[in-house]
Amino acid sequence: MDYQELFDDFIQKYNKSETSPSEAGEILVRIAGLFPNYNEAMIKAERAYALVCRDEVLKTDEISGKAISSVKAETLANASVEATAFKKARGHVANIEMLIGSLKFLQKSLEVEYVNSSL
């Protein structure tokens, strides 16, 4: 999780009061730059999961020979490796979005602090 390492390193510096608004902006840009890769991974994982869902819906029950219920198909699809990969990828995208929002707020706070300290 390279985005988490970037953020953790920045926060350690921030806790020691060794950061500026421009440093917060730099970390913000670096983490935002990772977003497209993680978003693409999520899209690919979602597609793989959708194919598993389709395959499960098309299966027939081994005992009755009838089409399996949608609930059973969903349960089986959700237990798949593809479902796990999709949920993990979606979590990474959500984490990056949250860190971007946090860094924007922190950067603005640092800017206000710098302006007030120079008065």
N, C-alpha and C positions, 0 to 999 in steps of 0.2 A: 504494500500500500504506500506508494511513493507520496501521494498527496498527504497522508497522515504524518509521515516523517517530516515533510516540509512544514506543515502546520505546527507540529510539536517542537521542532527546532526554533521556529519563530516565537512561539509562546514562551519558551525558556528564556530567550533574549528579552522578550517583553517583560517578563516577571523580574528581570534584573534591571529594568528601565534602560535598556540598551537599544531601543528601536525608535524609528522615526516614521512619519507618515509615508515617506517615499519607500521605506523598507516594507511597510505593510502593503503598499501598492505593488511592489515587486513580487511579493509572495502571492498576492491576490492574482496577479497576471499569470504567474507560473502554475498555480493550481487551476485557474480557469483554462489554461492551455492544455491541461490534461483531460478536460471535460469531453472534447470530441472523441477521444479514444475510448473512454469508458462508456460514452453514449453509444458508440458504434458496437462495442462488445455487448451492450444490453440489447440492442436491436437484433443482433445475430442470435443471442440466447433466446430472445422472445420468439423468434422465427422457429428455432429448433423445438422449443416447447410447444408452439402451435402445431407443428407437425406431429408431435407425440400425442397431443390432444385429438387430432384428427384420426390418427391410427387407432387410438383407444375407442373412439366412438364407432368406428367401422367394424370392430371385433364382435364376434358372437359368443354368447355364454357357452362354455364347454359342456355344461350339464343339460341345459334346456335346448340349446341350438338356436335360441332367439338372440336378437340384438341385445347387447348389454345396456343397462339403464344409463342414463346420462350422469346420474350421481356416481355410479360405480366407475364409469369412464373418467369422470373428473377426479375421483379419488386415486385411481391408478395413475393418471397423468401427473397429479400433484406429488406422487411418490417417486417420480422419475428423476434421474440425474439432470435431465434438461430443465425440469422445474426448479431444482436447487440452483443450477447455474444462472437461470433467469432471475430468481429472487436475489441471489448474491450480486449480480450485475446491477440490478435495480437499486440495491442498497448502496453500492458504490456511487452511483449517479446521485442519489439522494444525499449521501455524505458530502460529496463535492459541492452540491448546491447549498447545503447548510454552511459549509466552511466559507464559501464565497460570500454568502450573506453576513456571516460573522466578521469576516475580514473587512468588508465594506463598512460595517458599523464601527469596527475598531479603528480603521483608517480615519474615518471622520472624527472620531473621538480624539485621536492623536493630533489631528489638524487643529481642533479647537483648543486642545491643551497647549500646543505650540504657539498658537496665536495669543492665548491668554498669558503665557509665560513671558512673551516678548513685550508685553504692554508696560 
